[in-house]
Amino acid sequence: MSYLDGTILEIHQALVDRKTTPLELTKEAIERAKSNPDNAFELIDEEGAVAFASALNEPEVDNLLWGIPYVAKDNFSTKGIETTASSHILDGYVPLFDATVIAKLKAKKCVLIGKTTMDELAMGGSGTTGRKGITYNPYAKDHSKMMGGSSCGSAAATAASIVPFALGSDTGDSVRKPASFGGLVGFKPSWGRISRYGLFPFAPSLDHVAYFTRSVEDASILLNALAGRDDKDSTSSSKKVPEIIKNDGEGLKGKRIAVISEIIDTIHDDVFLKKFAASIEAFKKAGAVVENVSFSRELLESIYATYFVISCAEATSNNANLDGIKFGPFRGGNTYQEVMFNARTQGFSELIKRRFVIGSFALMSENQKDLFLRAQQNRAKIVDETNKILKDYDFIYTPAAPSIAPGFNDKVNKLSDEYLIADNHLALGNFAGLPSITLPLGLEDGYPLGVNLMGRAYEENDLLEASACLEKITGLKGLSTLNRKEGNL
């Protein structure tokens, strides 16, 4: 195996021991990116990455991210590198500044090798709506399985061992569900923990900077590097930056874990249920208390509709500047109205147009009370019920998805309990701004199954330490398409 196939900590040690160099890793990552068949990249910045890596000569022992190659979802602003959010309306847009997280990783001397595909403007959950078409799950060599979205390209690049970590954004489950389908660690910290400056807004009250790794320790390393107050983002938290976790194996001892019965009841995958039950028994052996709790089924069934109304309304407002004048190519017209009409007609996909229509409708003065404000009130009820559970329990433990990655031709009943609840409950973490992490549980027919742990706001270290214990239980640290293993459950 290549050093590139390891975790951040493993690669760092190889760099410190001079067994490899940033330039060697970067060139290998670029070659893997070029040969990747899964449509994971919007752009590969070979010239910039090689130039940056070439200047990194003396290993920095105390900088765990020194010389590590990575990729970023194409909705993070990158100075001098085209950034389109996978939308034709932004074709050719080259930002003049870096997003805060890009700047922080650059200061850590990480090497950005490219920008990854995504659902257009981060809207959608299938990885099929970006300007370059479908992004495929690398576990399915026949391209039969979804990667999931909207952070599909970042997930595919990490799962395929092109890079050891990748930046994404998570508005409803856009990192954590693809992580489940790709056998990855997908981590979304508390809202405000990481600056969103330079992240193209979708629904700011729900948007989180998030990322993919192949180990929990790596997720902790990135949190330590990226967290912190940013004066360019007034919503960023001034709370102390979390330290890198101890990972002493005691993260579950004495912890109370809630399992929401109404979510588990909607799962029909027997393999998943068996492994999930085995993980609960392992939690108990590790010293945790695990109990079933109840959550209003009516509220769980309303998550998707609530998310849809709020996110579409916020997106409509936040993308009003995409008018064909400020950004992207000029598509003709003699008046402002004509220019905007042509830009949006040609630049937006049908999915985006529909969502903006829904958002505009929900924000109309005659509809706000019945739609937008009602959705906000329902969100508050959902958050209250979630936080009530977390008063008595340290974590909420759930499936990350109801099954392995679905096929592109699978029929989905969007009115079923499985879809409304098991496929959408991860939005609880976005509604409440809570830290939430997906980890691999095992494999079924060669495809990953994932689970999710959610904790209290700004208590990321407790969540990560417990997750590290779960990772040890499953034995799936470092899982990827190049390092497939069945696990322990």
C-alpha angles and dihedrals in degrees: 000000000000122000085242089069093064133087123270091263092050093048091046091055091050090052093048090049088050092236087133139002136229089250093054092048092046094050091048092048091050092050090050090049092051093050096043110119097197100085092242099147135073090180139357112211096205097158095047095043095049092047092050094045092047090062093056106091112139113058115235105222096195095045105081092188097051111133096355115144119225143162133227132214110255094249093073113094111244119187112240093000122102111255118188108156083231091288127126090218087073098043108148096010110148113186123225094215142040124244111249093252091051090050091049092051090047089053088052086053096243114159117236107208099177154327120268135224122258142169106285112283086350091288116133136040104231107071090234106102105068122115091257095051131236123008111208133216108251091216088070107064089186091058091240098130134071122241090204126227171355093324091041100137095049090050093048093048092052095042090050091052094243089130134003094234141014137194120238140159127240122204100154106352101319095141103024098054096046086048088058092050091046101044092245141133106253114187131189112180125203118301108271095017091108122036116252094200106135094016108120104244121243104161107346096196087059104028119111132177104237138164149201126240136161096235140033092235089058090051088054092049091054093046090054090050098044106035124093146086117304119190088207089065113051091193094059116112125247092204117126114282110253118251120235108276121262094226091200094152093251097099095110100040110117093356122138116223126192123208113197107227096202091059095047090048090064094056115099101174105110094196091054093046091051093051092043091053090048091053090053091054089050089051089055092049088052090058102264127133111229121190137169115242133186127241124187106270089207091058093045090052090051096055096092096047091045092049092046096053095044096043094046092048093049092044092052090054097042095049096047088106091067093093103133094258109071097040140015132016124331108246100187138266139135099229133042090252092052093047092050093044093052094044095050096039092053099030103049127067120230091259092057092046091052093049093050091050090051091046093049091048091051091051097049109117093241092052104037096090095050097039120018099029092041090053090051091050090050090049089056090053091050091049092048092053091047093051091047089061091048091054089068100029135047096217143013113224120202143147111278090215133359094247146345118308110304123239121248091245097046113123115236125199101210091194095056122107089239092059099037095045114016094039098045110029094099086078086077086082092053095045091053098032092235129156111259132178134190121206134178115264099185143296132285117194087343095306125109126254118202139204132196136220121194125189142179122298114281093002093109096138093059089049094048094047091052090046091053088057091051089049089054090049094053094040090218101124109140095017114168140140087272093047106041117171133165097228129216104286 
